[in-house]
Amino acid sequence: MTSLSIRRGELDDVPAVLGLLDKATEWLVAAGRTDQWGTEAHSTNPRRIAQIEDFAAGDGFWVAEHDGQVVGALAVGDALSYVPPATEPELYIRLLVTDRALQGSGIGTDLLDHARMLARGLGVELLRVDCFGGGDGALIRYYEKQGFTRAEPFGVPVSDSVWPGQVLFQRL
C-alpha cells in the first residue's frame, strides 16, 4: 500500500482504534468466530476503552495512517499480566489491529516491522506477542508467517470458561 505512514499515537486516536477493534469484532462475528472476542463492541466496553486510553497515554502507542485515516494500531511495552513472563529483556506487542476493509494490504506487516525496529533501537533481542489460540488457528498461522515461533499456550479465565491464548516469539 502506498502512502502508509506510522506515527506515535495519542489520546485523540483512541476512538479510531476502538472503531478498528469494533470492525474486527464484526468481521469475526460474521465469520462465526465469536470465541475470540465475543460479540460486544469494544467502543462501549469501559475496560477496553480504559486499556486503549492507557496505551495511548504511554510512549509505546503507534498508529498507521493512509490518506489521513487511521488504518492500524500497535501498542508495545511490557507483557500483559495474563502472559507468562519472559526470561530475558523483551519488547511485547500488546495490541495489533488493522482495518479489515484493507486486509492483505500489508498494514500488519508494516506495524510488525515498526515493532522490530523499536526493539532493535532498545537493544532488545526478543519480541513477543500473544493471540487467540483457539478456533482454526488462523491468527497463530498469521504470526508464524510473520516470522514468529510458537512458545507456550496459556488460558485466561473468563466467566465460566477459559479463553485460549498462544504466546509467540521472534529473535531479532
Rosetta silent file (secondary structure, phi, psi, omega in degrees, C-alpha in Angstrom):
SEQUENCE: MTSLSIRRGELDDVPAVLGLLDKATEWLVAAGRTDQWGTEAHSTNPRRIAQIEDFAAGDGFWVAEHDGQVVGALAVGDALSYVPPATEPELYIRLLVTDRALQGSGIGTDLLDHARMLARGLGVELLRVDCFGGGDGALIRYYEKQGFTRAEPFGVPVSDSVWPGQVLFQRL
SCORE:     score description
SCORE:     0.000 S_00000001
   1 L     0.000  131.032  177.529    0.000    0.000    0.000 S_00000001
   2 L   -85.670  160.936  177.319    1.389    3.401   -0.901 S_00000001
   3 L    59.393   29.963  172.467    1.221    6.465    1.325 S_00000001
   4 E   -87.390  130.887  176.225    1.061    4.493    4.567 S_00000001
   5 E  -127.398  148.976  177.563    2.675    6.344    7.438 S_00000001
   6 E  -117.698  127.908  179.866    3.255    5.266   11.014 S_00000001
   7 E  -135.704  163.369  176.844    3.253    7.887   13.739 S_00000001
   8 E   -63.547  131.926  178.584    3.103    7.989   17.510 S_00000001
   9 L   -80.711  161.792 -179.464   -0.482    7.591   18.625 S_00000001
  10 L  -141.938  174.713 -177.514   -2.221    9.928   21.030 S_00000001
  11 H   -58.025  -33.269  178.919   -5.409   10.102   23.061 S_00000001
  12 H   -63.344  -18.514 -179.980   -7.267   11.656   20.098 S_00000001
  13 H   -85.495  -11.146 -175.426   -6.671    8.375   18.214 S_00000001
  14 H   -56.017  -47.995  179.650   -8.471    6.216   20.781 S_00000001
  15 H   -59.086  -38.975  179.306  -11.928    6.436   19.124 S_00000001
  16 H   -66.392  -39.762  179.750  -10.471    5.431   15.731 S_00000001
  17 H   -68.630  -41.573  175.732   -8.604    2.480   17.250 S_00000001
  18 H   -61.953  -35.755  175.652  -11.715    1.349   19.126 S_00000001
  19 H   -63.132  -39.922  176.234  -13.537    1.601   15.790 S_00000001
  20 H   -63.227  -41.497  178.174  -10.958   -0.710   14.196 S_00000001
  21 H   -64.955  -39.463  176.929  -11.460   -3.181   17.042 S_00000001
  22 H   -62.210  -44.220  179.187  -15.245   -2.950   16.588 S_00000001
  23 H   -63.292  -39.512  178.260  -14.905   -3.658   12.852 S_00000001
  24 H   -63.893  -40.844  178.401  -12.636   -6.614   13.587 S_00000001
  25 H   -65.022  -42.774  177.114  -15.189   -7.992   16.047 S_00000001
  26 H   -58.232  -42.332  179.180  -17.993   -7.542   13.497 S_00000001
  27 H   -63.601  -44.348  178.928  -15.879   -9.449   10.959 S_00000001
  28 H   -63.007  -43.572  179.670  -15.206  -12.238   13.461 S_00000001
  29 H   -62.486  -44.221  179.627  -18.891  -12.487   14.382 S_00000001
  30 H   -61.661  -29.272  179.104  -19.894  -12.617   10.699 S_00000001
  31 L   -87.451    2.737 -179.882  -17.411  -15.473   10.258 S_00000001
  32 L    76.398   20.699 -175.963  -18.921  -17.343   13.226 S_00000001
  33 L  -108.084   58.126 -177.148  -15.788  -16.814   15.329 S_00000001
  34 H   -76.679  -10.627 -178.337  -17.330  -15.359   18.482 S_00000001
  35 H   -74.802  -12.992 -179.357  -14.984  -17.310   20.756 S_00000001
  36 H   -80.350  -57.711 -176.504  -12.108  -14.903   20.072 S_00000001
  37 H  -125.423    7.739 -177.874  -13.525  -11.532   21.175 S_00000001
  38 L    77.554 -154.217 -176.095  -17.184  -12.231   21.808 S_00000001
  39 L  -123.208   -9.246 -175.478  -19.899  -10.165   20.152 S_00000001
  40 L   -84.211  149.038  178.295  -19.888   -6.848   22.030 S_00000001
  41 L   -68.503  140.444  175.958  -18.373   -3.650   20.694 S_00000001
  42 H   -70.297  -32.518 -175.309  -15.043   -2.582   22.193 S_00000001
  43 H   -69.710   -8.802  176.706  -16.095    1.065   21.938 S_00000001
  44 H  -116.154    5.662 -178.671  -18.792    0.554   24.592 S_00000001
  45 L   -97.225  109.279 -176.641  -16.730   -1.646   26.940 S_00000001
  46 H   -55.096  -37.914  179.761  -15.337    0.510   29.798 S_00000001
  47 H   -65.112  -42.902 -178.365  -12.462   -1.923   30.465 S_00000001
  48 H   -70.806  -39.698  177.124  -11.380   -1.937   26.801 S_00000001
  49 H   -59.107  -47.544 -179.965  -11.749    1.846   26.478 S_00000001
  50 H   -61.692  -38.802  179.513   -9.555    2.316   29.569 S_00000001
  51 H   -62.879  -47.087 -178.738   -6.985   -0.142   28.190 S_00000001
  52 H   -67.993  -37.251  175.310   -6.653    1.682   24.862 S_00000001
  53 H   -62.640  -39.463  177.734   -6.536    5.046   26.656 S_00000001
  54 H   -63.767  -42.999  176.055   -3.761    3.650   28.867 S_00000001
  55 H   -58.638  -45.521 -176.206   -1.840    2.524   25.777 S_00000001
  56 H   -66.252  -29.627 -179.928   -2.305    5.994   24.236 S_00000001
  57 H   -75.871  -16.897  179.880   -1.064    7.724   27.388 S_00000001
  58 L   -90.030 -172.563 -178.649    2.207    5.763   27.230 S_00000001
  59 L  -104.074   11.243 -178.867    5.062    6.010   24.783 S_00000001
  60 L  -111.827   25.633 -176.281    4.516    2.663   23.039 S_00000001
  61 E  -109.297  125.760 -175.842    1.357    3.532   21.075 S_00000001
  62 E  -133.694  146.766  176.077    1.580    3.882   17.304 S_00000001
  63 E  -126.964  147.135  173.588   -0.961    4.293   14.535 S_00000001
  64 E  -101.135  133.858  178.851   -0.761    3.624   10.822 S_00000001
  65 E  -121.607  145.323  173.395   -2.458    6.166    8.572 S_00000001
  66 E  -135.296  121.912 -178.489   -3.474    6.027    4.938 S_00000001
  67 L    51.913   41.276  176.157   -4.838    9.150    3.288 S_00000001
  68 L    78.989    2.569  179.421   -5.308   10.754    6.701 S_00000001
  69 E  -108.759  139.537  175.084   -7.316    7.849    8.143 S_00000001
  70 E   -72.923  119.851 -177.657   -6.183    5.585   10.970 S_00000001
  71 E  -118.986    1.280  178.584   -5.987    2.104    9.411 S_00000001
  72 E  -170.271  160.609  178.446   -3.974    0.271   12.046 S_00000001
  73 E  -146.884  149.232  179.885   -2.615    0.460   15.573 S_00000001
  74 E  -138.587  133.189  171.374    0.259   -1.026   17.520 S_00000001
  75 E  -126.409  130.038  178.458    0.966   -0.885   21.238 S_00000001
  76 E  -127.586  156.820  179.567    4.253   -2.171   22.623 S_00000001
  77 E   162.822 -140.782  177.396    5.722   -2.318   26.096 S_00000001
  78 L   -77.317  154.969  176.469    5.769   -4.769   28.962 S_00000001
  79 L   -61.706  148.384  176.760    3.914   -8.048   28.687 S_00000001
  80 L   -72.297  157.203 -169.880    0.342   -8.008   29.919 S_00000001
  81 L   -62.701  -25.729 -176.674   -0.307   -9.578   33.320 S_00000001
  82 L   -83.028   -2.756 -175.176   -2.003  -12.732   31.988 S_00000001
  83 L   -98.788  137.756  174.997    1.028  -13.762   29.909 S_00000001
  84 L   -56.209  135.670 -176.072    3.829  -15.974   31.244 S_00000001
  85 L   -68.791  152.560  175.667    6.844  -13.716   31.890 S_00000001
  86 L   -77.745  158.883  179.168    9.898  -13.704   29.657 S_00000001
  87 L  -100.383    7.664  179.057   13.220  -14.918   31.000 S_00000001
  88 L  -153.313  167.866  177.860   15.161  -12.080   29.347 S_00000001
  89 L   -58.517  142.131 -176.676   14.596   -8.457   28.314 S_00000001
  90 L  -148.260  168.365  162.980   11.923   -8.137   25.649 S_00000001
  91 E  -118.314  131.886 -174.637    9.573   -5.839   23.818 S_00000001
  92 E  -111.491  132.433  174.882    5.996   -7.090   23.943 S_00000001
  93 E   -83.897  111.614 -175.644    3.333   -6.391   21.354 S_00000001
  94 E   -91.276  -23.104 -179.582    0.311   -5.503   23.470 S_00000001
  95 E  -156.484  135.620  169.405   -2.027   -4.642   20.592 S_00000001
  96 E  -143.784  118.571  177.973   -2.033   -5.078   16.830 S_00000001
  97 E  -144.087  142.561  178.016   -5.163   -4.250   14.858 S_00000001
  98 E  -132.916  164.009 -179.927   -5.719   -3.245   11.256 S_00000001
  99 L   -69.859  118.641 -178.698   -8.651   -2.152    9.154 S_00000001
 100 H   -61.067  -27.735  179.721  -10.463   -5.284    7.953 S_00000001
 101 H   -68.005  -18.726 -178.924  -11.501   -3.445    4.781 S_00000001
 102 H  -111.393   22.745 -179.526   -7.818   -3.258    3.818 S_00000001
 103 L   -52.281  136.052  177.420   -6.964   -6.880    4.659 S_00000001
 104 L    86.269    2.824 -177.882   -3.950   -8.134    2.732 S_00000001
 105 L   -92.158    0.358  174.501   -2.521   -4.682    2.039 S_00000001
 106 L    93.364    6.908 -179.169    0.483   -5.110    4.361 S_00000001
 107 H   -62.686  -46.000  179.148   -0.536   -2.803    7.204 S_00000001
 108 H   -60.504  -42.821  178.029    0.027   -5.519    9.830 S_00000001
 109 H   -61.327  -44.447  179.242    3.417   -6.360    8.344 S_00000001
 110 H   -62.021  -41.400  178.817    4.429   -2.688    8.384 S_00000001
 111 H   -67.970  -38.601  175.958    3.367   -2.330   12.020 S_00000001
 112 H   -66.088  -37.549  174.621    5.243   -5.508   12.985 S_00000001
 113 H   -61.783  -37.761  177.635    8.313   -4.169   11.157 S_00000001
 114 H   -64.205  -42.019  177.472    7.943   -0.999   13.223 S_00000001
 115 H   -61.658  -40.758  177.983    7.858   -3.087   16.411 S_00000001
 116 H   -61.786  -43.538  179.083   11.036   -4.871   15.297 S_00000001
 117 H   -62.063  -42.789  178.505   12.722   -1.529   14.663 S_00000001
 118 H   -62.058  -43.794  179.942   11.672   -0.270   18.108 S_00000001
 119 H   -62.075  -45.553  178.853   13.011   -3.418   19.794 S_00000001
 120 H   -61.347  -39.217  178.877   16.339   -3.146   17.994 S_00000001
 121 H   -63.125  -27.814  176.778   16.535    0.510   18.989 S_00000001
 122 L   -87.028   -4.111 -177.467   16.159   -0.550   22.613 S_00000001
 123 L    75.193   23.189 -177.787   18.858   -3.195   22.192 S_00000001
 124 L   -97.935  136.209 -177.413   16.329   -5.941   22.822 S_00000001
 125 L  -103.902   -0.506 -178.779   16.689   -9.254   21.013 S_00000001
 126 E  -123.293  125.933  174.431   13.297  -10.762   21.923 S_00000001
 127 E  -118.042  126.011  178.920    9.942   -9.665   20.522 S_00000001
 128 E  -124.747  158.680  177.758    6.847  -11.440   21.850 S_00000001
 129 E  -151.067  156.105  170.510    3.146  -11.310   21.136 S_00000001
 130 E  -125.450  159.849  179.126    0.109  -13.271   22.194 S_00000001
 131 E  -153.605  174.278  175.787   -3.036  -14.061   20.302 S_00000001
 132 E   -60.815  126.823 -176.672   -6.183  -16.143   20.358 S_00000001
 133 L  -102.990    6.872 -178.474   -5.076  -19.764   20.458 S_00000001
 134 L  -102.982 -157.699  179.477   -8.399  -21.393   19.658 S_00000001
 135 L    61.934 -142.215 -177.518  -10.584  -21.795   16.622 S_00000001
 136 L   -89.069    3.224  178.193   -8.869  -22.892   13.443 S_00000001
 137 L    77.608   13.334 -176.221   -5.508  -21.375   14.448 S_00000001
 138 H   -60.232  -39.905 -178.341   -5.577  -18.766   11.659 S_00000001
 139 H   -69.029  -38.414  175.553   -4.187  -15.995   13.858 S_00000001
 140 H   -60.909  -45.626  179.228   -1.331  -18.189   15.061 S_00000001
 141 H   -62.224  -35.511  176.646   -0.510  -19.040   11.440 S_00000001
 142 H   -58.747  -49.943 -179.096   -0.528  -15.318   10.564 S_00000001
 143 H   -65.666  -36.089  176.786    2.139  -14.603   13.176 S_00000001
 144 H   -63.345  -39.128  176.462    4.150  -17.646   12.101 S_00000001
 145 H   -65.518  -22.622  177.825    4.131  -16.293    8.516 S_00000001
 146 L   -87.388    4.742  175.798    5.464  -13.056   10.011 S_00000001
 147 L    99.059    6.400  178.824    8.465  -14.922   11.422 S_00000001
 148 L   -88.679  156.814  179.192    7.232  -15.712   14.926 S_00000001
 149 E  -121.227  139.483  178.803    7.562  -19.112   16.613 S_00000001
 150 E   -62.910  137.095  170.549    5.048  -20.654   18.996 S_00000001
 151 E  -113.662 -133.473 -174.583    6.019  -20.625   22.649 S_00000001
 152 E   -85.004  140.467  169.199    3.747  -21.613   25.498 S_00000001
 153 E   -77.831  161.531  177.660   -0.038  -21.688   25.319 S_00000001
 154 E  -151.155  169.511  178.040   -1.941  -20.161   28.232 S_00000001
 155 E  -133.130  143.798  177.089   -5.502  -19.668   29.393 S_00000001
 156 E  -117.226  118.893  177.556   -7.360  -16.687   30.798 S_00000001
 157 E   -61.888  128.828  178.847  -10.397  -17.422   32.979 S_00000001
 158 E  -136.171  115.715 -178.407  -13.443  -15.636   31.540 S_00000001
 159 L    50.450 -114.176 -176.882  -16.826  -16.048   33.243 S_00000001
 160 L  -106.909   21.462  179.795  -17.441  -19.799   33.212 S_00000001
 161 E  -142.002 -173.107  177.543  -14.791  -20.744   30.651 S_00000001
 162 E  -127.842  124.913  177.052  -11.134  -20.263   29.743 S_00000001
 163 E   -78.640  122.589 -178.600  -10.001  -18.106   26.809 S_00000001
 164 E   -83.160  125.007  178.619   -7.198  -19.995   25.000 S_00000001
 165 E  -118.530  161.589  178.471   -4.140  -17.905   24.246 S_00000001
 166 E  -136.888  124.761  173.082   -0.854  -18.548   22.487 S_00000001
 167 E   -88.461  138.709  174.382    2.423  -16.714   23.079 S_00000001
 168 E  -128.656  153.890 -179.003    4.727  -16.392   20.078 S_00000001
 169 E  -136.473  161.837  175.391    8.247  -15.011   19.942 S_00000001
 170 E  -143.736  130.930  174.981   10.775  -13.770   17.445 S_00000001
 171 E   -86.737  135.069 -177.991   14.515  -13.411   17.887 S_00000001
 172 L  -106.039    0.000    0.000   15.951  -10.223   16.402 S_00000001
